[in-house]
Amino acid sequence: MKKIVNLILISVLILTNLNAQNDVNSAFLLKWENSKNYLLEIATIMPEDTYNYKPTEQ
C-alpha cells in the first residue's frame, strides 16, 4: 500500500513539474514572438540609409 501511495505522489509531482515547464516555455515563446514582431516593425519604418548609424565614433 505504501508503494502505491509513493508512486502516486511521485507521478503527481512529475506531472506538476512538467506543466510548470510548459507554462514557462509558452510565456517565453510569447515574449520572443512579440520582440520579433516589434523589431521587424521598427526595421520596416527605419530608412535604409540610417541602418549603419552609430551613436558614437569607435
FITOR-935294 format. One line per field, with one value per residue (C-alpha): residue number from 1; x, y, z. Coordinates in nm, 2 decimals. Layout:
<rs>
k: (NUM/...);
c1: (X/...);
c2: (Y/...);
c3: (Z/...);
</rs>
This chain:
<rs>
k: (1/2/3/4/5/6/7/8/9/10/11/12/13/14/15/16/17/18/19/20/21/22/23/24/25/26/27/28/29/30/31/32/33/34/35/36/37/38/39/40/41/42/43/44/45/46/47/48/49/50/51/52/53/54/55/56/57/58);
c1: (0.00/0.28/0.45/0.13/0.09/0.46/0.41/0.10/0.28/0.58/0.36/0.17/0.50/0.64/0.32/0.30/0.67/0.61/0.31/0.51/0.78/0.52/0.39/0.74/0.81/0.49/0.55/0.90/0.78/0.51/0.77/1.01/0.73/0.64/1.00/1.05/0.74/0.84/1.19/1.06/0.81/1.09/1.31/1.04/0.98/1.35/1.50/1.77/2.03/2.04/2.09/2.46/2.41/2.65/2.58/2.95/3.26/3.47);
c2: (0.00/0.24/0.18/0.27/0.59/0.68/0.60/0.83/1.11/1.09/1.08/1.39/1.58/1.49/1.59/1.92/2.00/1.93/2.15/2.44/2.40/2.42/2.75/2.90/2.79/2.93/3.26/3.28/3.20/3.47/3.73/3.61/3.65/3.99/4.11/3.97/4.15/4.48/4.46/4.38/4.67/4.91/4.78/4.85/5.20/5.29/5.44/5.22/5.50/5.50/5.13/5.19/5.47/5.46/5.68/5.74/5.71/5.40);
c3: (0.00/0.09/-0.25/-0.43/-0.24/-0.31/-0.68/-0.70/-0.51/-0.74/-1.05/-0.94/-0.86/-1.20/-1.39/-1.19/-1.28/-1.65/-1.65/-1.49/-1.75/-2.03/-1.87/-1.87/-2.22/-2.35/-2.17/-2.32/-2.67/-2.64/-2.54/-2.81/-3.08/-2.95/-2.96/-3.31/-3.44/-3.27/-3.42/-3.77/-3.74/-3.64/-3.93/-4.18/-4.05/-4.03/-4.35/-4.51/-4.52/-4.13/-4.08/-4.02/-3.77/-3.47/-3.17/-3.10/-3.31/-3.24);
</rs>
